Amino acid sequence: MTAPRKPAAFRIEPEAPPKQQAASRQPDAAAARKPRTVNADLAVVTPAEIDVFDEPDIIAAEPPPATAPRQRSISVSLFFGALGVLVSLALGLWTDRLIRDLFARAEWLGWLAAGMAVVALLALLVILVREFLAITRLAEVEKLQMRALDAIARDDPKAARAVVEELSAFVAAKPETAAGRRALADLRDEIIDGGNLVRLAETEILGPLDARAKVMILEAAKRVSLVTAVSPRALVDVAYVVFEAGRLIRRLSELYGGRPGTLG
């Protein structure tokens, strides 16, 4: 508890009429040459012992919730889908023609090209599976966030405990969250409100990750500022900014457990 503020007395001088103010703004030359004296009747303000701006109970405003991205129109999806099918057919025909030409030139070259085509197809399937799993994991993160917001809005202790357990399991591989998960496990049964439990989990578990994310963002900003300062071309600046932004997004996703793929 802080001590109460002491009362202070203030003297407020009456405002001068407009004519008097205009006259005071244009002093004569004789008065301007005279040294000015300090008026002892001015108000004396005694600073308080406690500054209200230093109080720790001032709560910062929460940022607005993120808006969902606008869905792509059906015509655009059909266009890119049809274009992808055409490109795939063109690559298939080109590969078939290449293998046939190599068989006509030499049989072992044809078999070598066919084997390389099979290896490339298997690698493509593996990449597609990994991308699908990465996108699925990112979707799980979004669903977990929505369930956490719903638990806070309804103040449901049961839903909050389920969200906290899922969050702890999701970031269990991160050594930075070990202390927070252990502290949260000790205090989980002592917290009754569901909203407070989710907020405590966010502070204890995601706090170290948030601090590391800030460091990553600052380091990326320093690199971008250095490159743009010494780069002679604007095109180089734009290319490096795009590269650094993509790498930063990937690193942040890996930090929070998203592990996105190349397309993700």
C-alpha positions as CSV (number, residue, x, y, z in Angstrom):
1,M,0.0,0.0,0.0
2,T,1.4,3.4,-0.9
3,A,1.1,6.4,1.4
4,P,-1.6,9.0,0.6
5,R,-0.5,12.1,-1.3
6,K,0.0,15.2,0.8
7,P,-2.3,18.1,0.0
8,A,-0.7,21.0,-1.8
9,A,-1.9,24.6,-2.4
10,F,-1.8,26.3,-5.8
11,R,-2.3,29.9,-6.7
12,I,-3.9,30.6,-10.1
13,E,-3.4,34.1,-11.5
14,P,-6.5,35.5,-13.3
15,E,-6.2,35.7,-17.1
16,A,-5.5,39.2,-18.5
17,P,-8.1,40.7,-20.9
18,P,-7.3,40.5,-24.6
19,K,-6.4,44.2,-24.9
20,Q,-4.0,43.9,-21.9
21,Q,-2.4,40.8,-23.5
22,A,-1.9,42.6,-26.8
23,A,-0.3,45.5,-25.0
24,S,2.0,43.3,-23.1
25,R,3.2,41.6,-26.3
26,Q,4.5,44.9,-27.6
27,P,6.7,46.4,-24.8
28,D,8.4,49.7,-25.4
29,A,12.1,49.9,-26.1
30,A,12.9,51.3,-22.7
31,A,11.2,48.4,-20.9
32,A,12.9,45.9,-23.2
33,R,16.3,47.1,-22.2
34,K,15.6,46.8,-18.5
35,P,16.5,43.4,-16.9
36,R,13.5,41.3,-16.1
37,T,12.9,40.4,-12.5
38,V,11.4,37.3,-11.2
39,N,7.9,37.7,-9.8
40,A,7.7,36.3,-6.4
41,D,3.9,36.0,-6.5
42,L,3.9,33.3,-9.2
43,A,2.5,29.9,-8.3
44,V,4.9,27.5,-6.7
45,V,4.2,23.9,-7.5
46,T,5.5,21.3,-5.0
47,P,6.1,17.9,-6.7
48,A,4.4,15.0,-5.1
49,E,6.4,12.3,-3.5
50,I,4.7,9.7,-5.7
51,D,4.4,10.1,-9.4
52,V,1.1,8.6,-10.7
53,F,2.8,7.7,-14.0
54,D,5.2,5.4,-12.2
55,E,2.5,3.3,-10.7
56,P,2.7,-0.3,-11.8
57,D,-1.0,-0.9,-11.9
58,I,-1.5,1.0,-15.2
59,I,-2.7,-1.7,-17.6
60,A,-1.8,-1.4,-21.2
61,A,-4.5,-1.7,-23.8
62,E,-4.7,-5.2,-25.4
63,P,-4.0,-5.4,-29.1
64,P,-7.0,-6.0,-31.4
65,P,-7.6,-9.6,-32.5
66,A,-6.1,-10.7,-35.8
67,T,-8.5,-10.6,-38.7
68,A,-8.9,-13.7,-40.8
69,P,-7.5,-13.4,-44.4
70,R,-9.9,-12.8,-47.2
71,Q,-10.8,-16.0,-49.0
72,R,-9.8,-16.3,-52.6
73,S,-12.5,-16.2,-55.2
74,I,-13.6,-19.4,-57.0
75,S,-12.5,-18.1,-60.4
76,V,-9.0,-17.4,-59.2
77,S,-8.8,-20.9,-57.7
78,L,-10.0,-22.5,-60.9
79,F,-7.5,-20.5,-62.9
80,F,-4.5,-21.6,-60.9
81,G,-5.8,-25.1,-60.7
82,A,-6.2,-25.4,-64.4
83,L,-2.8,-23.8,-65.0
84,G,-1.2,-26.2,-62.6
85,V,-2.7,-29.2,-64.5
86,L,-1.5,-27.9,-67.8
87,V,2.0,-27.4,-66.5
88,S,2.0,-30.9,-65.0
89,L,0.9,-32.4,-68.3
90,A,3.6,-30.4,-70.2
91,L,6.3,-31.7,-67.8
92,G,5.0,-35.2,-68.2
93,L,5.0,-35.0,-72.0
94,W,8.5,-33.5,-72.0
95,T,9.8,-36.3,-69.7
96,D,8.2,-39.0,-71.8
97,R,9.7,-37.6,-75.0
98,L,13.1,-37.3,-73.3
99,I,13.0,-40.9,-72.2
100,R,11.9,-42.1,-75.6
101,D,14.7,-40.2,-77.3
102,L,17.3,-41.6,-74.9
103,F,16.0,-45.1,-75.5
104,A,16.4,-44.5,-79.2
105,R,20.0,-43.3,-78.7
106,A,21.1,-45.9,-76.2
107,E,19.2,-48.4,-74.1
108,W,21.2,-47.7,-70.9
109,L,20.5,-44.0,-71.2
110,G,16.8,-44.6,-71.5
111,W,16.8,-46.8,-68.3
112,L,18.9,-44.2,-66.5
113,A,16.4,-41.5,-67.4
114,A,13.5,-43.7,-66.4
115,G,15.1,-44.4,-63.0
116,M,15.8,-40.7,-62.4
117,A,12.2,-39.9,-63.3
118,V,11.0,-42.5,-60.7
119,V,13.4,-41.1,-58.0
120,A,12.1,-37.5,-58.8
121,L,8.5,-38.7,-58.5
122,L,9.1,-40.4,-55.2
123,A,10.9,-37.3,-53.8
124,L,8.0,-35.1,-55.0
125,L,5.5,-37.4,-53.2
126,V,7.6,-37.2,-50.0
127,I,7.7,-33.4,-50.3
128,L,4.0,-33.2,-50.8
129,V,3.3,-35.4,-47.8
130,R,5.6,-33.2,-45.6
131,E,3.9,-30.1,-46.8
132,F,0.5,-31.6,-46.0
133,L,1.6,-32.5,-42.5
134,A,3.1,-29.0,-42.0
135,I,0.0,-27.3,-43.1
136,T,-2.1,-29.6,-40.9
137,R,0.2,-28.7,-37.9
138,L,-0.3,-25.0,-38.6
139,A,-4.1,-25.5,-38.7
140,E,-3.8,-27.2,-35.3
141,V,-2.1,-24.1,-33.9
142,E,-4.9,-21.9,-35.2
143,K,-7.6,-24.3,-33.7
144,L,-5.7,-24.3,-30.4
145,Q,-5.7,-20.5,-30.3
146,M,-9.5,-20.4,-31.1
147,R,-10.2,-22.8,-28.2
148,A,-8.1,-20.7,-25.9
149,L,-10.0,-17.6,-26.8
150,D,-13.3,-19.4,-26.3
151,A,-12.2,-20.7,-22.9
152,I,-11.3,-17.2,-21.8
153,A,-14.6,-15.7,-23.1
154,R,-16.7,-18.4,-21.4
155,D,-14.4,-18.6,-18.3
156,D,-14.7,-22.4,-18.5
157,P,-12.2,-24.1,-16.2
158,K,-12.6,-27.5,-17.8
159,A,-12.0,-26.2,-21.3
160,A,-9.1,-24.1,-20.0
161,R,-7.4,-27.1,-18.5
162,A,-7.7,-29.0,-21.7
163,V,-6.2,-26.1,-23.7
164,V,-3.3,-25.8,-21.2
165,E,-2.6,-29.5,-21.4
166,E,-2.6,-29.4,-25.2
167,L,-0.4,-26.4,-25.2
168,S,2.1,-28.0,-22.8
169,A,2.2,-31.1,-25.0
170,F,2.6,-29.0,-28.1
171,V,5.7,-27.2,-26.9
172,A,7.1,-30.1,-24.8
173,A,10.1,-30.3,-27.2
174,K,11.1,-26.7,-26.5
175,P,13.7,-26.5,-23.6
176,E,12.8,-22.9,-23.0
177,T,9.3,-23.8,-21.8
178,A,10.4,-26.5,-19.2
179,A,10.4,-24.1,-16.2
180,G,7.1,-22.6,-17.2
181,R,5.4,-25.9,-17.7
182,R,6.7,-27.1,-14.3
183,A,5.5,-24.0,-12.5
184,L,2.2,-24.2,-14.3
185,A,1.8,-27.9,-13.2
186,D,2.3,-26.9,-9.6
187,L,-0.3,-24.1,-9.7
188,R,-2.8,-25.6,-12.0
189,D,-5.1,-27.0,-9.2
190,E,-5.0,-23.7,-7.3
191,I,-6.5,-21.6,-10.1
192,I,-10.3,-21.8,-10.4
193,D,-11.0,-19.3,-13.1
194,G,-10.5,-20.7,-16.6
195,G,-9.5,-17.3,-18.1
196,N,-6.8,-16.7,-15.5
197,L,-5.5,-20.2,-16.1
198,V,-5.1,-19.6,-19.8
199,R,-3.5,-16.2,-19.2
200,L,-1.1,-17.8,-16.7
201,A,-0.2,-20.5,-19.2
202,E,0.5,-17.9,-21.9
203,T,2.8,-16.0,-19.6
204,E,4.7,-18.9,-18.1
205,I,5.0,-21.1,-21.2
206,L,5.1,-18.6,-24.1
207,G,6.9,-15.8,-22.3
208,P,10.4,-17.1,-23.0
209,L,9.5,-17.8,-26.6
210,D,8.1,-14.3,-27.0
211,A,11.4,-12.9,-25.7
212,R,13.3,-15.0,-28.2
213,A,11.0,-13.9,-31.0
214,K,11.7,-10.2,-30.2
215,V,15.4,-10.8,-30.4
216,M,15.0,-12.5,-33.8
217,I,12.9,-9.6,-35.1
218,L,15.5,-7.1,-33.9
219,E,18.4,-9.0,-35.5
220,A,16.5,-9.3,-38.8
221,A,15.8,-5.5,-38.7
222,K,19.5,-4.8,-38.1
223,R,20.6,-7.0,-41.0
224,V,18.0,-5.3,-43.3
225,S,19.1,-1.8,-42.3
226,L,22.8,-2.7,-42.9
227,V,22.1,-4.2,-46.4
228,T,19.9,-1.4,-47.5
229,A,22.4,1.2,-46.3
230,V,25.3,-0.2,-48.4
231,S,23.3,-1.6,-51.3
232,P,23.7,0.5,-54.5
233,R,20.4,-0.7,-56.1
234,A,16.8,-0.5,-54.9
235,L,16.1,-3.9,-56.5
236,V,18.7,-5.5,-54.3
237,D,17.1,-3.9,-51.2
238,V,13.7,-5.3,-52.2
239,A,15.0,-8.8,-52.9
240,Y,16.9,-8.9,-49.6
241,V,13.9,-7.6,-47.6
242,V,11.7,-10.4,-49.2
243,F,14.4,-13.0,-48.4
244,E,14.8,-11.8,-44.8
245,A,11.1,-11.6,-44.2
246,G,10.6,-15.2,-45.5
247,R,13.4,-16.5,-43.4
248,L,12.1,-14.6,-40.3
249,I,8.6,-16.1,-40.8
250,R,10.0,-19.6,-41.0
251,R,12.2,-19.1,-37.9
252,L,9.3,-17.7,-35.9
253,S,7.1,-20.6,-36.9
254,E,9.8,-23.1,-35.9
255,L,10.3,-21.3,-32.6
256,Y,6.6,-21.7,-31.7
257,G,6.5,-25.3,-32.9
258,G,4.8,-24.8,-36.3
259,R,7.6,-26.4,-38.3
260,P,6.3,-25.2,-41.7
261,G,7.4,-26.8,-44.9
262,T,8.7,-24.9,-48.0
263,L,5.2,-24.0,-49.3
264,G,3.8,-23.7,-45.7
